[in-house]
């Protein structure tokens, strides 16, 4: 919150000067991914990071064309965006961000962070990844430049070492062994996915007939 103070002067002809002081930089987390579909694991990770680090909010950022995923297996963006909207609707600290969807093309995190910092220089960004993804950081596009722009936050996972040559801030969170791949497979096999997804996401999947083929 900005606080304004009046700076008094001794010269009677000089008007008082309004000095605006901003002592708080927004601290914003980013949850990126295909969200194909978004599930309770994503939500728990985001909420634990937000709470433990005292972040102002978390941006859920669906990617357009992830560099590491077979495009043929990824739903069109409109469905993934709709599911994210429904997944985060009941948390006032969660927001949908369409930066990568609107930009299109390959969704490189480096390009995204550069764009965000140009648009919002007053914000400090924290990029959230699972502990299993930390090992892959050396393969990320322009990773040496990226770590100078954003703070990576690793969510600890059983079986994965917390060792990396890159600066990663580690956070503990309940281990929820669920993945989007597992959910897609269960739907294809006509198995229940109740409680693995927020109910509004499950209802959307049923309504649109997603993942049955």
Phi and psi restraints in degrees (value plus and minus 20) as a CYANA .aco file:
   2 UNK   PHI    -102.0   -62.0
   2 UNK   PSI     119.5   159.5
   3 UNK   PHI    -138.0   -98.0
   3 UNK   PSI     116.6   156.6
   4 UNK   PHI    -131.5   -91.5
   4 UNK   PSI     114.4   154.4
   5 UNK   PHI    -147.6  -107.6
   5 UNK   PSI     128.8   168.8
   6 UNK   PHI    -114.9   -74.9
   6 UNK   PSI     107.8   147.8
   7 UNK   PHI    -114.3   -74.3
   7 UNK   PSI      93.9   133.9
   8 UNK   PHI    -101.0   -61.0
   8 UNK   PSI     126.7   166.7
   9 UNK   PHI    -143.6  -103.6
   9 UNK   PSI     136.6   176.6
  10 UNK   PHI    -107.3   -67.3
  10 UNK   PSI     -35.1     4.9
  11 UNK   PHI    -106.6   -66.6
  11 UNK   PSI      97.7   137.7
  12 UNK   PHI     -87.6   -47.6
  12 UNK   PSI     -44.0    -4.0
  13 UNK   PHI    -106.1   -66.1
  13 UNK   PSI     -31.1     8.9
  14 UNK   PHI    -111.4   -71.4
  14 UNK   PSI     106.8   146.8
  15 UNK   PHI     -90.0   -50.0
  15 UNK   PSI     135.6   175.6
  16 UNK   PHI     -81.2   -41.2
  16 UNK   PSI     126.7   166.7
  17 UNK   PHI    -128.4   -88.4
  17 UNK   PSI     107.5   147.5
  18 UNK   PHI    -105.5   -65.5
  18 UNK   PSI      96.3   136.3
  19 UNK   PHI    -124.8   -84.8
  19 UNK   PSI     100.1   140.1
  20 UNK   PHI    -119.3   -79.3
  20 UNK   PSI     104.1   144.1
  21 UNK   PHI    -133.6   -93.6
  21 UNK   PSI     108.1   148.1
  22 UNK   PHI    -137.1   -97.1
  22 UNK   PSI      84.9   124.9
  23 UNK   PHI    -116.8   -76.8
  23 UNK   PSI     -17.3    22.7
  24 UNK   PHI    -145.1  -105.1
  24 UNK   PSI     100.5   140.5
  25 UNK   PHI    -113.8   -73.8
  25 UNK   PSI     115.4   155.4
  26 UNK   PHI     -85.9   -45.9
  26 UNK   PSI     118.6   158.6
  27 UNK   PHI    -132.1   -92.1
  27 UNK   PSI      92.8   132.8
  28 UNK   PHI    -145.6  -105.6
  28 UNK   PSI     108.0   148.0
  29 UNK   PHI    -111.8   -71.8
  29 UNK   PSI     134.2   174.2
  30 UNK   PHI    -145.8  -105.8
  30 UNK   PSI     105.1   145.1
  31 UNK   PHI    -128.2   -88.2
  31 UNK   PSI      85.6   125.6
  32 UNK   PHI    -122.2   -82.2
  32 UNK   PSI     142.7   182.7
  33 UNK   PHI     134.0   174.0
  33 UNK   PSI     158.0   198.0
  34 UNK   PHI     -98.5   -58.5
  34 UNK   PSI     -49.4    -9.4
  35 UNK   PHI      30.7    70.7
  35 UNK   PSI      42.4    82.4
  36 UNK   PHI    -146.2  -106.2
  36 UNK   PSI      42.3    82.3
  37 UNK   PHI    -122.1   -82.1
  37 UNK   PSI     150.1   190.1
  38 UNK   PHI     -91.4   -51.4
  38 UNK   PSI     123.1   163.1
  39 UNK   PHI    -157.9  -117.9
  39 UNK   PSI    -198.3  -158.3
  40 UNK   PHI     -84.6   -44.6
  40 UNK   PSI     -47.2    -7.2
  41 UNK   PHI     -81.9   -41.9
  41 UNK   PSI     -62.6   -22.6
  42 UNK   PHI     -80.1   -40.1
  42 UNK   PSI     -64.9   -24.9
  43 UNK   PHI     -87.6   -47.6
  43 UNK   PSI     -61.5   -21.5
  44 UNK   PHI     -84.9   -44.9
  44 UNK   PSI     -64.4   -24.4
  45 UNK   PHI     -77.3   -37.3
  45 UNK   PSI     -69.2   -29.2
  46 UNK   PHI     -82.8   -42.8
  46 UNK   PSI     -64.0   -24.0
  47 UNK   PHI     -89.1   -49.1
  47 UNK   PSI     -58.5   -18.5
  48 UNK   PHI     -85.7   -45.7
  48 UNK   PSI     -62.6   -22.6
  49 UNK   PHI     -85.3   -45.3
  49 UNK   PSI     -66.2   -26.2
  50 UNK   PHI     -78.0   -38.0
  50 UNK   PSI     -66.2   -26.2
  51 UNK   PHI     -89.0   -49.0
  51 UNK   PSI     -67.4   -27.4
  52 UNK   PHI     -90.7   -50.7
  52 UNK   PSI     -53.4   -13.4
  53 UNK   PHI    -115.8   -75.8
  53 UNK   PSI     -24.6    15.4
  54 UNK   PHI      46.6    86.6
  54 UNK   PSI      16.7    56.7
  55 UNK   PHI     -95.1   -55.1
  55 UNK   PSI     132.3   172.3
  56 UNK   PHI     -92.7   -52.7
  56 UNK   PSI     -56.3   -16.3
  57 UNK   PHI    -184.8  -144.8
  57 UNK   PSI     148.0   188.0
  58 UNK   PHI    -140.9  -100.9
  58 UNK   PSI     108.8   148.8
  59 UNK   PHI    -113.9   -73.9
  59 UNK   PSI     104.4   144.4
  60 UNK   PHI    -113.3   -73.3
  60 UNK   PSI      97.9   137.9
  61 UNK   PHI    -142.7  -102.7
  61 UNK   PSI      72.3   112.3
  62 UNK   PHI     -84.7   -44.7
  62 UNK   PSI     120.3   160.3
  63 UNK   PHI    -109.9   -69.9
  63 UNK   PSI     140.4   180.4
  64 UNK   PHI    -102.1   -62.1
  64 UNK   PSI     -84.8   -44.8
  65 UNK   PHI    -152.9  -112.9
  65 UNK   PSI      72.7   112.7
  66 UNK   PHI     -83.0   -43.0
  66 UNK   PSI     119.5   159.5
  67 UNK   PHI     -91.1   -51.1
  67 UNK   PSI     -33.4     6.6
  68 UNK   PHI    -134.2   -94.2
  68 UNK   PSI     -12.5    27.5
  69 UNK   PHI    -141.3  -101.3
  69 UNK   PSI     120.8   160.8
  70 UNK   PHI     -85.2   -45.2
  70 UNK   PSI      94.7   134.7
  71 UNK   PHI     -77.0   -37.0
  71 UNK   PSI     -53.7   -13.7
  72 UNK   PHI     -85.6   -45.6
  72 UNK   PSI     -41.4    -1.4
  73 UNK   PHI    -116.4   -76.4
  73 UNK   PSI     -19.9    20.1
  74 UNK   PHI    -123.6   -83.6
  74 UNK   PSI     110.7   150.7
  75 UNK   PHI     -84.0   -44.0
  75 UNK   PSI     135.3   175.3
  76 UNK   PHI     -75.2   -35.2
  76 UNK   PSI     130.6   170.6
  77 UNK   PHI     -77.4   -37.4
  77 UNK   PSI     -55.6   -15.6
  78 UNK   PHI     -79.7   -39.7
  78 UNK   PSI     -56.4   -16.4
  79 UNK   PHI     -92.9   -52.9
  79 UNK   PSI     -62.6   -22.6
  80 UNK   PHI     -87.2   -47.2
  80 UNK   PSI     -58.0   -18.0
  81 UNK   PHI     -84.4   -44.4
  81 UNK   PSI     -64.4   -24.4
  82 UNK   PHI     -81.3   -41.3
  82 UNK   PSI     -58.6   -18.6
  83 UNK   PHI     -90.0   -50.0
  83 UNK   PSI     -60.1   -20.1
  84 UNK   PHI     -82.7   -42.7
  84 UNK   PSI     -63.3   -23.3
  85 UNK   PHI     -74.5   -34.5
  85 UNK   PSI     -64.8   -24.8
  86 UNK   PHI     -91.8   -51.8
  86 UNK   PSI     -53.9   -13.9
  87 UNK   PHI     -87.9   -47.9
  87 UNK   PSI     -54.7   -14.7
  88 UNK   PHI    -125.2   -85.2
  88 UNK   PSI     -16.2    23.8
  89 UNK   PHI     -80.7   -40.7
  89 UNK   PSI     -47.2    -7.2
  90 UNK   PHI    -115.4   -75.4
  90 UNK   PSI     -10.8    29.2
  91 UNK   PHI    -141.5  -101.5
  91 UNK   PSI      93.0   133.0
  92 UNK   PHI     -88.7   -48.7
  92 UNK   PSI     -33.5     6.5
  93 UNK   PHI    -111.8   -71.8
  93 UNK   PSI     -24.4    15.6
  94 UNK   PHI    -124.3   -84.3
  94 UNK   PSI     117.9   157.9
  95 UNK   PHI    -156.0  -116.0
  95 UNK   PSI     128.1   168.1
  96 UNK   PHI    -104.7   -64.7
  96 UNK   PSI     114.7   154.7
  97 UNK   PHI    -146.0  -106.0
  97 UNK   PSI     105.9   145.9
  98 UNK   PHI    -124.4   -84.4
  98 UNK   PSI       2.3    42.3
  99 UNK   PHI     -73.4   -33.4
  99 UNK   PSI     -69.2   -29.2
 100 UNK   PHI     -96.6   -56.6
 100 UNK   PSI     -56.2   -16.2
 101 UNK   PHI     -81.6   -41.6
 101 UNK   PSI     -66.0   -26.0
 102 UNK   PHI     -90.2   -50.2
 102 UNK   PSI     -51.7   -11.7
 103 UNK   PHI     -92.9   -52.9
 103 UNK   PSI     -56.0   -16.0
 104 UNK   PHI      53.4    93.4
 104 UNK   PSI    -196.4  -156.4
 105 UNK   PHI      51.7    91.7
 105 UNK   PSI    -185.6  -145.6
 106 UNK   PHI     -89.9   -49.9
 106 UNK   PSI     111.0   151.0
 107 UNK   PHI    -111.1   -71.1
 107 UNK   PSI      64.9   104.9
 108 UNK   PHI    -106.4   -66.4
 108 UNK   PSI     109.6   149.6
 109 UNK   PHI     -80.4   -40.4
 109 UNK   PSI     -56.5   -16.5
 110 UNK   PHI     -76.7   -36.7
 110 UNK   PSI     -68.7   -28.7
 111 UNK   PHI     -81.4   -41.4
 111 UNK   PSI     -58.4   -18.4
 112 UNK   PHI     -85.6   -45.6
 112 UNK   PSI     -67.2   -27.2
 113 UNK   PHI     -86.1   -46.1
 113 UNK   PSI     -59.7   -19.7
 114 UNK   PHI     -78.7   -38.7
 114 UNK   PSI     -65.7   -25.7
 115 UNK   PHI     -84.6   -44.6
 115 UNK   PSI     -62.9   -22.9
 116 UNK   PHI     -84.2   -44.2
 116 UNK   PSI     -61.7   -21.7
 117 UNK   PHI     -91.3   -51.3
 117 UNK   PSI     -49.4    -9.4
 118 UNK   PHI     -89.0   -49.0
 118 UNK   PSI     -57.8   -17.8
 119 UNK   PHI     -98.4   -58.4
 119 UNK   PSI     -52.7   -12.7
 120 UNK   PHI    -154.7  -114.7
 120 UNK   PSI      51.6    91.6
 121 UNK   PHI     -85.8   -45.8
 121 UNK   PSI     -32.6     7.4
 122 UNK   PHI    -106.1   -66.1
 122 UNK   PSI     -18.4    21.6
 123 UNK   PHI    -131.3   -91.3
 123 UNK   PSI     118.3   158.3
 124 UNK   PHI    -118.6   -78.6
 124 UNK   PSI     108.5   148.5
 125 UNK   PHI    -126.1   -86.1
 125 UNK   PSI     124.5   164.5
 126 UNK   PHI    -145.6  -105.6
 126 UNK   PSI     100.1   140.1
 127 UNK   PHI    -119.6   -79.6
 127 UNK   PSI      99.6   139.6
 128 UNK   PHI    -114.1   -74.1
 128 UNK   PSI     108.9   148.9
 129 UNK   PHI    -158.3  -118.3
 129 UNK   PSI     132.3   172.3
 130 UNK   PHI     -91.9   -51.9
 130 UNK   PSI     134.2   174.2
 131 UNK   PHI     -77.2   -37.2
 131 UNK   PSI     -48.1    -8.1
 132 UNK   PHI     -90.2   -50.2
 132 UNK   PSI     -42.5    -2.5
 133 UNK   PHI    -106.9   -66.9
 133 UNK   PSI     -35.6     4.4
 134 UNK   PHI     -80.4   -40.4
 134 UNK   PSI     -57.3   -17.3
 135 UNK   PHI     -81.3   -41.3
 135 UNK   PSI     -42.4    -2.4
 136 UNK   PHI    -110.3   -70.3
 136 UNK   PSI     -24.1    15.9
 137 UNK   PHI     -73.8   -33.8
 137 UNK   PSI     -58.2   -18.2
 138 UNK   PHI     -79.0   -39.0
 138 UNK   PSI     -40.0     0.0
 139 UNK   PHI    -111.9   -71.9
 139 UNK   PSI     -25.8    14.2
 140 UNK   PHI     -90.6   -50.6
 140 UNK   PSI     125.8   165.8
 141 UNK   PHI     -79.9   -39.9
 141 UNK   PSI     101.3   141.3
 142 UNK   PHI      32.6    72.6
 142 UNK   PSI      25.4    65.4
 143 UNK   PHI     -81.2   -41.2
 143 UNK   PSI     -56.8   -16.8
 144 UNK   PHI     -84.6   -44.6
 144 UNK   PSI     -53.3   -13.3
 145 UNK   PHI     -98.3   -58.3
 145 UNK   PSI     -56.9   -16.9
 146 UNK   PHI     -82.1   -42.1
 146 UNK   PSI     -61.3   -21.3
 147 UNK   PHI     -89.0   -49.0
 147 UNK   PSI     -32.5     7.5
 148 UNK   PHI    -103.2   -63.2
 148 UNK   PSI     -34.0     6.0
 149 UNK   PHI    -126.5   -86.5
 149 UNK   PSI     -44.7    -4.7
 150 UNK   PHI    -163.0  -123.0
 150 UNK   PSI     128.8   168.8
 151 UNK   PHI    -111.6   -71.6
 151 UNK   PSI      99.4   139.4
 152 UNK   PHI     -99.3   -59.3
 152 UNK   PSI     118.5   158.5
 153 UNK   PHI    -138.9   -98.9
 153 UNK   PSI      99.1   139.1
 154 UNK   PHI    -119.8   -79.8
 154 UNK   PSI     110.1   150.1
 155 UNK   PHI    -115.5   -75.5
 155 UNK   PSI      98.6   138.6
 156 UNK   PHI     -78.5   -38.5
 156 UNK   PSI     119.2   159.2
 157 UNK   PHI    -154.0  -114.0
 157 UNK   PSI     120.8   160.8
 158 UNK   PHI     -79.9   -39.9
 158 UNK   PSI     112.9   152.9
 159 UNK   PHI      72.2   112.2
 159 UNK   PSI     -21.5    18.5
 160 UNK   PHI    -141.3  -101.3
 160 UNK   PSI     107.1   147.1
 161 UNK   PHI     -92.2   -52.2
 161 UNK   PSI     127.4   167.4
 162 UNK   PHI    -114.4   -74.4
 162 UNK   PSI      35.6    75.6
 163 UNK   PHI    -146.7  -106.7
 163 UNK   PSI     108.4   148.4
 164 UNK   PHI    -181.4  -141.4
 164 UNK   PSI     126.8   166.8
 165 UNK   PHI     -94.4   -54.4
 165 UNK   PSI     -24.6    15.4
 166 UNK   PHI    -123.7   -83.7
 166 UNK   PSI     133.4   173.4
 167 UNK   PHI     -91.6   -51.6
 167 UNK   PSI      90.0   130.0
 168 UNK   PHI    -145.4  -105.4
 168 UNK   PSI     110.1   150.1
 169 UNK   PHI    -112.8   -72.8
 169 UNK   PSI      99.9   139.9
 170 UNK   PHI    -115.0   -75.0
 170 UNK   PSI     121.2   161.2
 171 UNK   PHI    -151.4  -111.4
 171 UNK   PSI     117.5   157.5
 172 UNK   PHI    -103.6   -63.6
 172 UNK   PSI     121.8   161.8
 173 UNK   PHI    -171.5  -131.5
 173 UNK   PSI     133.9   173.9
 174 UNK   PHI     -75.9   -35.9
 174 UNK   PSI     115.9   155.9
 175 UNK   PHI    -101.1   -61.1
 175 UNK   PSI      97.1   137.1
 176 UNK   PHI    -139.7   -99.7
 176 UNK   PSI      84.6   124.6
 177 UNK   PHI    -103.6   -63.6
 177 UNK   PSI      55.9    95.9
 178 UNK   PHI    -160.6  -120.6
 178 UNK   PSI     123.8   163.8
 179 UNK   PHI    -157.0  -117.0
 179 UNK   PSI     140.6   180.6
 180 UNK   PHI     -81.7   -41.7
 180 UNK   PSI     -56.7   -16.7
 181 UNK   PHI     -81.8   -41.8
 181 UNK   PSI     -64.9   -24.9
 182 UNK   PHI     -79.7   -39.7
 182 UNK   PSI     -62.5   -22.5
 183 UNK   PHI     -85.4   -45.4
 183 UNK   PSI     -64.1   -24.1
 184 UNK   PHI     -80.1   -40.1
 184 UNK   PSI     -63.0   -23.0
 185 UNK   PHI     -84.0   -44.0
 185 UNK   PSI     -60.9   -20.9
 186 UNK   PHI     -84.2   -44.2
 186 UNK   PSI     -60.1   -20.1
 187 UNK   PHI     -83.7   -43.7
 187 UNK   PSI     -62.4   -22.4
 188 UNK   PHI     -82.4   -42.4
 188 UNK   PSI     -50.8   -10.8
 189 UNK   PHI    -112.4   -72.4
 189 UNK   PSI     -11.4    28.6
 190 UNK   PHI      39.4    79.4
 190 UNK   PSI      13.0    53.0
 191 UNK   PHI    -114.5   -74.5
 191 UNK   PSI     135.8   175.8
 192 UNK   PHI     -90.7   -50.7
 192 UNK   PSI     118.2   158.2
 193 UNK   PHI    -139.5   -99.5
 193 UNK   PSI      -4.2    35.8
 194 UNK   PHI     -81.0   -41.0
 194 UNK   PSI     119.7   159.7
 195 UNK   PHI      57.3    97.3
 195 UNK   PSI     -30.6     9.4
 196 UNK   PHI    -106.2   -66.2
 196 UNK   PSI     -39.0     1.0
 197 UNK   PHI    -148.2  -108.2
 197 UNK   PSI     132.9   172.9
 198 UNK   PHI     -80.9   -40.9
 198 UNK   PSI     122.9   162.9
 199 UNK   PHI     -73.5   -33.5
 199 UNK   PSI     -62.4   -22.4
 200 UNK   PHI     -82.3   -42.3
 200 UNK   PSI     -51.5   -11.5
 201 UNK   PHI     -90.0   -50.0
 201 UNK   PSI     -64.4   -24.4
 202 UNK   PHI     -79.9   -39.9
 202 UNK   PSI     -62.2   -22.2
 203 UNK   PHI     -84.7   -44.7
 203 UNK   PSI     -57.9   -17.9
 204 UNK   PHI     -85.8   -45.8
 204 UNK   PSI     -62.7   -22.7
 205 UNK   PHI     -80.3   -40.3
 205 UNK   PSI     -62.9   -22.9
 206 UNK   PHI     -85.9   -45.9
 206 UNK   PSI     -64.2   -24.2
 207 UNK   PHI     -81.4   -41.4
 207 UNK   PSI     -61.7   -21.7
 208 UNK   PHI    -108.4   -68.4
 208 UNK   PSI     -26.6    13.4
 209 UNK   PHI      45.0    85.0
 209 UNK   PSI      19.7    59.7
 210 UNK   PHI    -101.8   -61.8
 210 UNK   PSI     129.8   169.8
 211 UNK   PHI      49.8    89.8
 211 UNK   PSI      -9.6    30.4
 212 UNK   PHI    -104.1   -64.1
 212 UNK   PSI     -33.7     6.3
